[in-house]
Amino acid sequence: MRPLLPLGAGCLALVVGTAFGWDARLVDALVSPPAVIRAALIGASFVVGIWLLRRAIARMSATDATAVAETAGSRDLAGMVRAVRLVFLAVAAFAAAGGWILGSALPLVAALIIAGIDVVETSFLLLVVSLRREA
């Protein structure tokens, strides 16, 4: 059941984002909040993006080290998929920061799509990797 939680979260993010996108007032409030809140959102998005990128690099380095130590058939595919997930989530965080900097909804929509699709896609890949490992 645990591997299905990120899959559900990604689908939920896409559905909620689509539902909120129909309300122009809500979109306007999210895109251009008061200056102090906007600055906090930009800063938080940037910090989260850097943190996710650092975690992804660390995870890829750890995966690379185990790949060198082990044979090709026993590489940590799940670890690499999770690292790629973190990279895309960092890109989504940077896109969100850009949306608030520009005061435009387009980068925020792109961030939501990047994050939602990536979580759904990597969840499927992790399910495949776990089934392959069990077989």
C-alpha positions in Angstrom: 0.0 0.0 0.0 2.9 2.4 0.8 4.1 2.6 -2.9 0.7 3.7 -4.0 0.6 6.8 -1.7 2.9 8.9 -4.0 0.8 7.8 -7.0 -2.4 9.0 -5.3 -0.7 12.2 -4.2 0.4 13.0 -7.7 -3.1 12.3 -9.1 -4.7 14.4 -6.3 -2.4 17.3 -7.1 -3.4 17.3 -10.7 -7.1 17.0 -9.9 -7.0 19.8 -7.2 -5.0 22.0 -9.5 -7.4 21.5 -12.3 -10.4 22.2 -10.0 -8.8 25.4 -8.6 -7.8 26.5 -12.1 -11.5 27.1 -13.0 -11.9 29.8 -10.3 -10.2 33.0 -11.7 -10.4 34.7 -8.3 -8.5 31.9 -6.6 -5.9 31.8 -9.3 -5.4 35.6 -9.1 -5.1 35.4 -5.3 -2.4 32.6 -5.6 -0.5 34.4 -8.4 -0.3 37.8 -6.9 -0.6 37.7 -3.1 0.5 40.7 -0.9 4.2 41.6 -1.3 5.3 40.1 2.0 3.6 36.8 1.4 4.9 36.8 -2.2 8.5 37.3 -1.1 8.1 34.5 1.5 6.7 32.2 -1.2 9.5 33.0 -3.6 12.1 32.4 -0.8 10.5 29.2 0.4 10.2 27.8 -3.2 13.8 28.6 -3.9 15.1 27.1 -0.6 13.0 24.0 -1.2 14.3 23.7 -4.8 17.9 23.9 -3.6 17.3 21.4 -0.8 15.6 19.0 -3.3 18.5 19.4 -5.7 21.1 18.7 -3.1 19.2 15.6 -1.9 19.0 14.4 -5.6 22.7 14.8 -6.1 23.5 13.0 -2.9 21.2 10.2 -3.8 22.6 9.9 -7.3 26.1 9.9 -5.9 25.2 7.1 -3.5 23.5 5.1 -6.3 26.6 5.6 -8.4 28.9 4.3 -5.6 26.8 1.2 -5.1 26.7 0.6 -8.9 30.5 0.6 -9.1 30.8 -1.8 -6.1 28.1 -4.2 -7.4 27.5 -6.0 -10.6 25.3 -4.4 -13.3 22.4 -6.7 -12.6 22.0 -5.5 -9.0 22.1 -1.7 -9.4 19.8 0.4 -7.2 17.2 1.3 -9.8 14.7 2.4 -7.2 17.3 4.8 -5.7 18.0 6.3 -9.1 14.3 6.8 -9.9 13.8 8.5 -6.6 16.8 10.8 -7.3 15.3 11.7 -10.7 12.0 12.4 -8.9 13.8 14.8 -6.6 15.4 16.6 -9.6 12.0 17.2 -11.2 10.4 18.3 -8.0 13.3 20.8 -7.7 12.5 22.1 -11.2 8.9 22.4 -10.2 9.9 24.4 -7.1 12.0 26.8 -9.2 9.2 27.2 -11.7 6.8 28.1 -8.9 9.3 30.7 -7.6 9.5 32.1 -11.1 5.8 32.3 -11.3 5.6 34.4 -8.1 8.5 36.5 -9.3 6.8 37.3 -12.6 3.3 37.4 -11.2 2.2 35.0 -13.8 0.0 31.9 -13.5 1.8 30.0 -16.4 4.9 29.0 -14.4 2.8 28.0 -11.5 0.7 25.8 -13.7 3.9 24.4 -15.2 5.2 23.7 -11.7 2.0 21.8 -10.8 2.1 19.8 -14.0 5.8 19.0 -13.6 5.3 17.9 -10.0 2.1 16.0 -10.5 3.1 14.1 -13.7 6.6 13.4 -12.3 5.2 11.9 -9.1 2.7 9.8 -11.0 5.3 8.6 -13.5 8.1 7.8 -11.0 5.5 6.0 -8.8 4.7 3.7 -11.7 8.4 3.2 -12.4 9.0 2.3 -8.7 6.2 -0.2 -8.9 7.8 -1.8 -11.9 11.2 -1.9 -10.3 9.8 -3.5 -7.1 7.9 -6.1 -9.2 11.0 -6.8 -11.2 13.0 -7.2 -8.0 10.5 -9.7 -6.6 10.4 -11.8 -9.8 
